[in-house]
Amino acid sequence: MEYVIEMLNIRKEFPGIVANNNINLQLKKGEIHALLGENGAGKSTLMNVLFGLYQPERGEIKARGKVVNISNPNVANELGIGMVHQHFMLIDTFTVTENIILGKETVSKGKIDLKKAEKEVREISERYGLAVDPKAKISDISVGMQQRVEILKTLYRGAEILIFDEPTAVLTPQEITELIAIFKTLIKEGKSIILITHKLKEIMEVCDRVTVIRKGEGIGTYDVSGTNPTELANLMVGREVTFKTDKIASQPKETVLEISDLTVKDNRGVPVVNSLSLNVRAGEVVGIAGVDGNGQSELIEAITGLLKKDNGSIKLNGKELSVLTPRKITESGIGHIPQDRHKHGLVLDFPIGQNMVLQTYYKQPFSKAGFLNKREIDLKAKTLIEEYDVRTPGAHTPARALSGGNQQKAIIGREVDRNPDLLIAAQPTRGLDVGAIEFIHRRLIEQRDKGKAVLLISFELEEILNVSDRIAVIFEGNIIAEVDPKNTTEQELGLLMAGSKDKKVGVEKNV
């Protein structure tokens, strides 16, 4: 059997950590090969070695049977290897075409021939079913479209082997369906794909084989047709994983969060949250289900003081929040796990220990007379690192060096440790593996059982149904229905999320 790519006995080290230890991966022509492992298992590191961003300490790489030295990404491109990174490498102010041709510009008479490039981009996008406007600015297109631009970048450079790093982590269910169709088109065109993912459902649906790695070690390669999600989850985590969150029935008490007739407008003056009313009580998890872009982000920003309301009221324990600053809102009893952990959850260049006191650094014992008490910060960080199983070489490791799952655990530890009356969890498991998801769901239920109010916003319907005690469906900035998760299905929720108010789906209208 000739493989298009072979990675043999790859070892990659960083100070204080072995990220990959003698890992093997072999990719056949025309297959979709999954690379599965927990957050921090070494998946992205291994693919960064293949793409030339890292150099391995040991091992060899073969391309079409020949040993190669991939010293940088340009060499990878010459070998027909392209990579779509988890965090897109796009320039917001450039157009789609300008981003795609960057570094590979066609120059005519001292000028970049943009018209020719736009024509080429349009031809490639039509050939592979990647509909995208070559003239659109990156800042004006959706996340799903931005991902298509990243795919087109690799195809424009002639990639035959495409690496996708967590490609569905930031996509809506509809965009995921579209991406899977794109994968199938690419394979029909003779491409080969390596898919880094935690999502077992996607592996079962689209992949031919799967290589599992755990804590930097290769566990084995398996035919997808001969395995199942439970077996793969256990191989990945090294123990039995439960997909259903164990919980007793909720016992809601007094109202903690009370939102009445809330209206929030965007910068064009258009209402994005539209006369929305919602209550969350102590001792319950209320899940908000909706298609991305129906006002969820603006609702969270209004509650946390990051966005000013235009009308209505937001009360926590009977006190109006909208007159307070974001810090005062936080201090009044709100914990916030933000949907974008990099933009709003962490200072990536700060040590993870300092990130764990971002909400409390100005208080004793972490600060006195304007000076930080680093010893106390380190003690608190070490406690939270241990309690929340944050896998890091130490409290002084920069936050950006941690995997997404461990960054998320650090944020949750920070927010829960403050003992808030209301915990807002926005996309708390986005991009995380089944082990980390299980851990985070358990923590949310723990908060509920301690008598706290939990507001969960997620695009994962399975998560909403699994964790919530009550589901509020948001459509065009308004709560159009409330649903009991025990008496509904993903299909019924999907209809409601599309704006259907059919009584047959067994919901109570929110009045």
C-alpha positions as CSV (number, residue, x, y, z in Angstrom):
1,M,0.0,0.0,0.0
2,E,1.4,3.4,-1.0
3,Y,0.4,6.3,1.2
4,V,0.3,9.9,0.1
5,I,1.6,10.9,3.6
6,E,3.4,8.9,6.3
7,M,4.4,10.3,9.6
8,L,6.6,7.7,11.3
9,N,7.7,7.8,15.0
10,I,7.3,11.5,15.3
11,R,8.5,13.1,18.6
12,K,8.0,16.8,19.3
13,E,9.0,18.4,22.6
14,F,8.5,21.8,24.2
15,P,10.0,23.1,27.4
16,G,8.8,20.8,30.2
17,I,6.4,18.8,27.9
18,V,6.5,16.0,25.3
19,A,3.7,16.9,23.0
20,N,4.1,14.0,20.6
21,N,5.9,10.7,21.5
22,N,6.6,8.3,18.6
23,I,3.3,8.8,16.8
24,N,2.5,7.2,13.5
25,L,-0.1,8.4,11.0
26,Q,-0.5,7.1,7.4
27,L,-2.9,8.8,4.9
28,K,-4.3,7.0,1.9
29,K,-5.1,8.8,-1.3
30,G,-8.8,9.7,-1.5
31,E,-9.6,9.1,2.1
32,I,-10.9,11.3,5.0
33,H,-8.7,10.3,7.9
34,A,-9.7,11.6,11.4
35,L,-7.2,12.5,14.0
36,L,-9.0,12.1,17.4
37,G,-7.8,13.0,20.9
38,E,-8.6,15.1,24.0
39,N,-7.9,18.8,24.2
40,G,-4.1,19.0,24.6
41,A,-3.5,15.4,23.4
42,G,-1.1,16.7,20.7
43,K,-3.3,16.6,17.6
44,S,-2.6,20.2,16.4
45,T,1.1,19.9,17.2
46,L,1.4,16.8,15.0
47,M,-0.3,18.6,12.1
48,N,1.8,21.7,12.6
49,V,4.8,19.4,12.2
50,L,3.3,18.1,8.9
51,F,2.7,21.6,7.8
52,G,6.2,22.8,8.6
53,L,5.4,25.1,11.4
54,Y,7.3,22.9,13.9
55,Q,10.3,20.7,13.5
56,P,10.3,17.3,15.1
57,E,13.0,16.1,17.5
58,R,12.8,12.6,16.0
59,G,11.0,10.6,13.3
60,E,10.5,11.0,9.5
61,I,7.8,12.2,7.1
62,K,7.3,10.6,3.7
63,A,5.3,12.1,0.9
64,R,4.2,9.6,-1.8
65,G,6.9,7.2,-0.5
66,K,9.8,9.6,-0.4
67,V,11.4,11.0,2.8
68,V,10.9,14.8,2.9
69,N,12.2,17.6,5.1
70,I,9.3,20.0,5.6
71,S,11.2,22.9,7.0
72,N,8.5,25.5,6.6
73,P,4.9,25.9,5.2
74,N,6.2,26.9,1.8
75,V,7.8,23.5,1.5
76,A,4.5,21.9,2.6
77,N,2.7,23.9,-0.1
78,E,5.1,22.7,-2.7
79,L,4.4,19.1,-1.6
80,G,0.7,19.8,-2.1
81,I,-0.1,20.0,1.6
82,G,-2.5,22.8,2.8
83,M,-3.8,23.5,6.2
84,V,-7.0,25.2,7.4
85,H,-6.3,26.3,11.0
86,Q,-8.8,26.4,13.8
87,H,-8.4,30.1,14.2
88,F,-8.5,31.6,10.7
89,M,-5.5,33.3,9.3
90,L,-7.4,36.1,7.4
91,I,-7.1,39.9,7.3
92,D,-10.4,41.5,8.0
93,T,-9.9,44.6,5.9
94,F,-8.9,42.6,2.8
95,T,-11.3,41.2,0.2
96,V,-11.8,37.4,-0.3
97,T,-9.5,37.5,-3.3
98,E,-6.8,39.6,-1.6
99,N,-6.7,37.1,1.2
100,I,-6.5,34.1,-1.1
101,I,-3.7,35.3,-3.3
102,L,-1.6,36.8,-0.5
103,G,2.0,35.6,-1.0
104,K,1.0,34.2,-4.5
105,E,0.1,37.3,-6.3
106,T,0.2,37.6,-10.1
107,V,1.9,40.8,-11.0
108,S,1.4,42.5,-14.4
109,K,3.3,45.7,-15.3
110,G,4.3,46.2,-11.7
111,K,0.7,45.8,-10.5
112,I,-1.3,43.0,-8.9
113,D,-3.7,41.7,-11.5
114,L,-6.8,41.6,-9.3
115,K,-9.3,41.0,-12.1
116,K,-7.5,37.9,-13.2
117,A,-7.2,36.7,-9.6
118,E,-10.9,37.3,-9.0
119,K,-11.7,35.2,-12.1
120,E,-9.5,32.4,-10.9
121,V,-11.0,32.4,-7.4
122,R,-14.5,32.3,-8.9
123,E,-13.6,29.4,-11.1
124,I,-12.1,27.4,-8.2
125,S,-15.0,28.2,-6.0
126,E,-17.6,27.0,-8.6
127,R,-15.6,23.8,-9.3
128,Y,-15.6,22.8,-5.7
129,G,-19.0,24.1,-4.7
130,L,-17.5,26.8,-2.4
131,A,-19.9,29.6,-3.3
132,V,-18.3,32.9,-2.1
133,D,-18.1,36.4,-3.5
134,P,-14.5,37.1,-4.5
135,K,-15.0,40.9,-4.0
136,A,-16.5,40.7,-0.5
137,K,-14.6,42.0,2.5
138,I,-13.7,39.4,5.2
139,S,-15.2,41.6,7.9
140,D,-18.6,41.5,6.1
141,I,-19.0,37.7,5.7
142,S,-20.1,34.9,8.1
143,V,-17.7,32.6,9.9
144,G,-18.8,29.7,7.6
145,M,-17.9,31.8,4.6
146,Q,-14.5,32.7,6.1
147,Q,-13.8,29.0,6.4
148,R,-14.6,28.6,2.7
149,V,-12.0,31.3,2.0
150,E,-9.4,29.4,4.0
151,I,-10.2,26.2,2.0
152,L,-10.0,28.2,-1.3
153,K,-6.6,29.5,-0.1
154,T,-5.2,26.0,0.0
155,L,-6.8,24.9,-3.3
156,Y,-5.5,28.1,-5.0
157,R,-2.0,26.9,-4.0
158,G,-2.6,23.5,-5.5
159,A,-3.1,21.4,-2.4
160,E,-3.9,17.7,-2.8
161,I,-3.7,16.9,0.9
162,L,-5.8,19.1,3.1
163,I,-5.5,19.3,6.9
164,F,-8.6,20.7,8.8
165,D,-8.0,21.6,12.4
166,E,-11.4,21.5,14.3
167,P,-13.2,22.9,11.2
168,T,-16.7,22.7,12.7
169,A,-15.9,24.2,16.1
170,V,-17.4,27.6,15.2
171,L,-20.0,26.6,12.6
172,T,-23.8,26.4,12.9
173,P,-25.5,23.0,12.2
174,Q,-26.4,24.1,8.7
175,E,-22.8,25.2,7.9
176,I,-21.6,21.9,9.2
177,T,-23.9,20.0,6.8
178,E,-22.5,22.2,4.0
179,L,-18.9,21.6,5.0
180,I,-19.4,17.8,5.0
181,A,-20.8,18.1,1.4
182,I,-17.7,20.1,0.5
183,F,-15.5,17.3,2.0
184,K,-17.2,14.8,-0.2
185,T,-16.7,16.9,-3.3
186,L,-13.0,17.3,-2.5
187,I,-12.6,13.6,-2.2
188,K,-14.4,13.0,-5.6
189,E,-11.8,15.4,-7.1
190,G,-9.0,13.1,-5.8
191,K,-8.0,15.1,-2.7
192,S,-7.0,13.5,0.6
193,I,-8.1,14.9,3.9
194,I,-6.9,14.8,7.5
195,L,-9.6,15.9,9.9
196,I,-8.7,16.9,13.5
197,T,-11.9,16.7,15.5
198,H,-13.5,15.8,18.8
199,K,-16.9,15.3,17.3
200,L,-17.6,11.5,17.2
201,K,-20.8,12.0,15.2
202,E,-18.8,13.7,12.4
203,I,-16.2,10.9,12.4
204,M,-18.9,8.2,12.1
205,E,-20.6,10.2,9.3
206,V,-17.8,11.2,7.0
207,C,-14.4,9.5,7.9
208,D,-12.9,6.3,6.5
209,R,-10.3,5.7,9.2
210,V,-9.4,7.3,12.5
211,T,-6.1,7.6,14.4
212,V,-6.5,8.1,18.2
213,I,-3.8,9.8,20.3
214,R,-3.9,10.3,24.1
215,K,-1.6,12.5,26.1
216,G,0.9,12.7,23.2
217,E,0.9,8.9,22.6
218,G,-0.5,7.0,19.6
219,I,-3.2,4.6,20.7
220,G,-3.9,3.1,17.3
221,T,-5.6,3.5,13.8
222,Y,-9.1,2.0,13.3
223,D,-11.5,1.5,10.4
224,V,-14.5,3.8,11.2
225,S,-16.9,1.1,9.9
226,G,-15.6,-1.3,12.5
227,T,-16.0,0.9,15.6
228,N,-18.6,3.1,17.3
229,P,-18.8,6.4,19.2
230,T,-18.6,4.8,22.7
231,E,-15.5,2.8,21.9
232,L,-13.8,5.8,20.3
233,A,-14.7,8.0,23.3
234,N,-13.2,5.5,25.7
235,L,-10.0,5.1,23.6
236,M,-9.6,8.9,23.5
237,V,-10.1,9.6,27.2
238,G,-8.8,6.3,28.6
239,R,-11.9,5.6,30.7
240,E,-15.6,5.1,30.2
241,V,-17.4,8.3,29.2
242,T,-21.1,9.0,29.8
243,F,-22.8,10.9,27.1
244,K,-25.9,11.7,29.2
245,T,-25.6,14.2,32.1
246,D,-26.8,12.6,35.4
247,K,-29.0,15.0,37.3
248,I,-31.9,15.0,39.6
249,A,-35.1,17.0,38.8
250,S,-34.6,20.7,39.4
251,Q,-36.3,22.5,42.2
252,P,-36.5,26.2,41.1
253,K,-36.9,28.8,43.9
254,E,-36.9,32.6,43.7
255,T,-36.3,34.5,40.5
256,V,-32.7,35.6,40.1
257,L,-32.6,37.1,36.6
258,E,-35.7,39.0,35.4
259,I,-35.6,40.5,31.8
260,S,-38.7,42.5,30.7
261,D,-39.3,43.9,27.2
262,L,-35.6,44.2,26.5
263,T,-34.7,45.9,23.2
264,V,-31.1,46.3,22.0
265,K,-30.3,47.9,18.7
266,D,-27.2,47.3,16.5
267,N,-24.9,50.1,15.2
268,R,-27.4,50.6,12.3
269,G,-30.3,51.3,14.7
270,V,-32.0,48.0,13.9
271,P,-33.4,46.0,16.9
272,V,-31.4,42.8,17.3
273,V,-33.0,42.0,20.7
274,N,-36.7,42.8,20.3
275,S,-39.0,43.2,23.3
276,L,-37.5,40.1,24.9
277,S,-38.7,38.8,28.3
278,L,-37.1,36.0,30.2
279,N,-36.8,34.8,33.8
280,V,-34.2,32.5,35.3
281,R,-34.7,31.1,38.8
282,A,-32.4,29.9,41.5
283,G,-31.8,26.1,41.2
284,E,-32.5,25.8,37.4
285,V,-30.6,25.8,34.1
286,V,-32.4,27.7,31.4
287,G,-31.1,26.9,27.9
288,I,-31.5,29.4,25.0
289,A,-31.8,27.5,21.7
290,G,-31.6,29.4,18.4
291,V,-29.8,29.7,15.1
292,D,-26.7,31.9,15.4
293,G,-27.4,35.6,14.7
294,N,-30.8,35.8,16.3
295,G,-29.7,38.1,19.1
296,Q,-28.0,35.7,21.5
297,S,-24.7,37.6,21.6
298,E,-26.4,41.0,22.1
299,L,-28.6,39.6,24.9
300,I,-25.5,38.3,26.8
301,E,-23.7,41.7,26.2
302,A,-26.7,43.6,27.5
303,I,-26.9,41.5,30.7
304,T,-23.2,41.9,31.4
305,G,-23.1,45.6,30.6
306,L,-21.0,45.4,27.5
307,L,-23.8,46.7,25.3
308,K,-26.3,49.5,26.3
309,K,-30.0,48.6,26.1
310,D,-32.5,50.8,24.3
311,N,-35.6,49.8,26.2
312,G,-36.8,47.5,29.0
313,S,-35.2,46.3,32.2
314,I,-32.6,43.7,33.4
315,K,-32.9,42.9,37.1
316,L,-30.7,40.6,39.2
317,N,-32.2,39.8,42.6
318,G,-34.7,42.6,42.0
319,K,-32.0,45.3,41.3
320,E,-31.7,47.0,37.9
321,L,-28.4,46.1,36.2
322,S,-28.4,48.4,33.2
323,V,-27.4,51.5,35.2
324,L,-24.2,49.8,36.5
325,T,-20.8,49.5,34.9
326,P,-19.6,46.0,33.7
327,R,-17.4,45.6,36.8
328,K,-20.3,46.6,39.2
329,I,-22.5,44.1,37.3
330,T,-19.9,41.3,37.8
331,E,-19.6,42.2,41.5
332,S,-23.3,42.2,42.0
333,G,-23.3,38.4,41.4
334,I,-22.8,37.4,37.8
335,G,-20.3,34.9,36.4
336,H,-19.7,35.0,32.7
337,I,-18.2,32.3,30.5
338,P,-17.9,34.2,27.2
339,Q,-18.6,32.6,23.9
340,D,-15.2,33.8,22.5
341,R,-12.6,32.7,25.1
342,H,-9.8,34.4,23.2
343,K,-11.4,37.8,22.6
344,H,-13.4,38.2,25.9
345,G,-12.2,35.4,28.3
346,L,-8.5,35.6,28.5
347,V,-5.4,37.8,28.1
348,L,-3.5,35.3,26.0
349,D,0.0,36.7,26.7
350,F,-0.6,36.7,30.5
351,P,0.3,33.6,32.5
352,I,-2.7,31.3,33.1
353,G,-2.4,32.0,36.8
354,Q,-3.0,35.8,36.3
355,N,-5.9,35.0,34.0
356,M,-7.5,33.1,36.9
357,V,-7.8,36.3,39.0
358,L,-8.8,38.7,36.2
359,Q,-12.1,39.4,38.0
360,T,-10.6,39.7,41.4
361,Y,-7.0,40.9,41.0
362,Y,-7.8,44.4,42.5
363,K,-9.1,42.9,45.7
364,Q,-7.3,41.5,48.8
365,P,-5.5,39.2,49.1
366,F,-4.4,39.5,45.5
367,S,-3.7,43.2,45.7
368,K,-2.7,45.7,48.4
369,A,-2.0,49.4,48.0
370,G,-2.0,49.0,44.2
371,F,0.6,46.2,44.1
372,L,-0.1,42.6,43.0
373,N,0.6,39.9,45.6
374,K,2.0,37.3,43.2
375,R,2.4,34.7,45.9
376,E,-1.4,34.8,46.7
377,I,-2.2,34.8,43.0
378,D,0.0,31.7,42.5
379,L,-1.6,29.9,45.4
380,K,-5.1,30.6,44.1
381,A,-4.1,29.6,40.6
382,K,-2.6,26.3,41.8
383,T,-5.8,25.5,43.7
384,L,-8.0,26.1,40.7
385,I,-5.6,24.3,38.3
386,E,-5.9,21.2,40.5
387,E,-9.6,21.5,41.1
388,Y,-10.6,22.0,37.5
389,D,-8.0,19.7,36.0
390,V,-6.3,22.4,33.9
391,R,-3.5,20.6,32.2
392,T,-0.6,23.1,32.1
393,P,3.1,22.9,33.0
394,G,2.5,25.5,35.7
395,A,0.7,28.7,36.7
396,H,3.3,30.8,34.8
397,T,2.6,29.2,31.4
398,P,1.1,31.8,29.0
399,A,-2.6,31.2,28.4
400,R,-2.1,31.0,24.6
401,A,0.2,27.9,25.1
402,L,-2.7,25.9,26.6
403,S,-5.2,23.9,24.5
404,G,-8.7,25.2,24.0
405,G,-10.2,22.8,26.5
406,N,-7.7,23.8,29.2
407,Q,-8.3,27.5,28.5
408,Q,-12.0,26.9,28.9
409,K,-11.5,25.0,32.2
410,A,-9.5,27.9,33.5
411,I,-12.2,30.4,32.7
412,I,-14.9,28.2,34.3
413,G,-12.8,27.8,37.4
414,R,-12.3,31.5,37.7
415,E,-16.0,32.3,37.2
416,V,-17.5,29.5,39.4
417,D,-14.9,30.2,42.2
418,R,-16.4,33.6,42.7
419,N,-19.7,31.9,43.7
420,P,-22.0,34.0,41.5
421,D,-25.9,34.0,41.9
422,L,-26.2,33.8,38.1
423,L,-23.8,31.9,35.9
424,I,-24.0,32.8,32.2
425,A,-22.4,30.0,30.1
426,A,-22.2,31.0,26.4
427,Q,-21.0,28.1,24.1
428,P,-19.2,26.6,27.1
429,T,-18.1,23.4,25.3
430,R,-17.4,24.8,21.8
431,G,-14.4,22.9,20.3
432,L,-14.0,20.6,23.3
433,D,-13.6,16.8,23.5
434,V,-16.2,14.5,25.1
435,G,-14.2,14.2,28.4
436,A,-14.0,18.0,28.8
437,I,-17.7,18.4,27.8
438,E,-18.7,15.8,30.4
439,F,-16.6,17.7,33.1
440,I,-18.1,21.1,32.2
441,H,-21.7,19.8,32.1
442,R,-21.2,18.3,35.5
443,R,-19.9,21.7,36.9
444,L,-23.0,23.5,35.5
445,I,-25.3,21.0,37.1
446,E,-23.3,21.4,40.4
447,Q,-24.0,25.1,40.3
448,R,-27.7,24.5,39.8
449,D,-27.8,22.0,42.7
450,K,-26.1,24.6,44.9
451,G,-29.1,26.9,44.3
452,K,-27.5,29.1,41.6
453,A,-29.3,30.3,38.5
454,V,-27.6,29.1,35.2
455,L,-28.3,30.6,31.8
456,L,-26.9,28.4,29.0
457,I,-26.6,29.6,25.4
458,S,-25.5,27.0,22.9
459,F,-25.9,26.1,19.3
460,E,-25.5,22.4,20.2
461,L,-29.1,21.1,20.5
462,E,-27.8,18.0,22.1
463,E,-26.2,20.1,24.8
464,I,-29.3,22.2,25.3
465,L,-31.5,19.2,25.7
466,N,-29.1,17.3,27.9
467,V,-28.3,20.1,30.4
468,S,-31.3,22.4,30.5
469,D,-34.3,22.2,32.8
470,R,-36.2,24.6,30.7
471,I,-35.6,25.7,27.1
472,A,-36.3,29.2,25.7
473,V,-36.3,29.4,21.9
474,I,-35.0,32.7,20.5
475,F,-36.0,33.8,16.9
476,E,-35.3,37.3,15.5
477,G,-34.4,38.7,18.9
478,N,-37.5,37.5,20.7
479,I,-38.3,34.4,22.9
480,I,-41.1,32.8,20.8
481,A,-41.6,29.7,22.9
482,E,-40.6,27.8,26.1
483,V,-40.1,24.1,26.0
484,D,-39.8,21.3,28.5
485,P,-36.7,19.3,27.3
486,K,-38.3,16.0,28.5
487,N,-41.2,16.6,26.1
488,T,-39.4,17.7,22.9
489,T,-36.9,16.5,20.3
490,E,-34.1,18.0,18.2
491,Q,-36.5,18.1,15.2
492,E,-39.2,20.0,17.1
493,L,-36.7,22.5,18.4
494,G,-35.3,22.9,14.9
495,L,-38.7,23.9,13.6
496,L,-39.2,26.4,16.4
497,M,-35.7,27.8,15.8
498,A,-36.7,28.4,12.2
499,G,-39.7,30.5,13.4
500,S,-42.4,27.9,13.4
501,K,-45.0,28.4,16.1
502,D,-47.0,25.3,15.3
503,K,-48.9,24.1,18.4
504,K,-48.3,20.5,17.4
505,V,-44.7,20.6,18.6
506,G,-45.9,20.6,22.2
507,V,-44.6,23.9,23.6
508,E,-45.9,26.6,25.8
509,K,-46.0,30.0,24.2
510,N,-44.0,32.5,26.1
511,V,-46.5,35.2,27.2
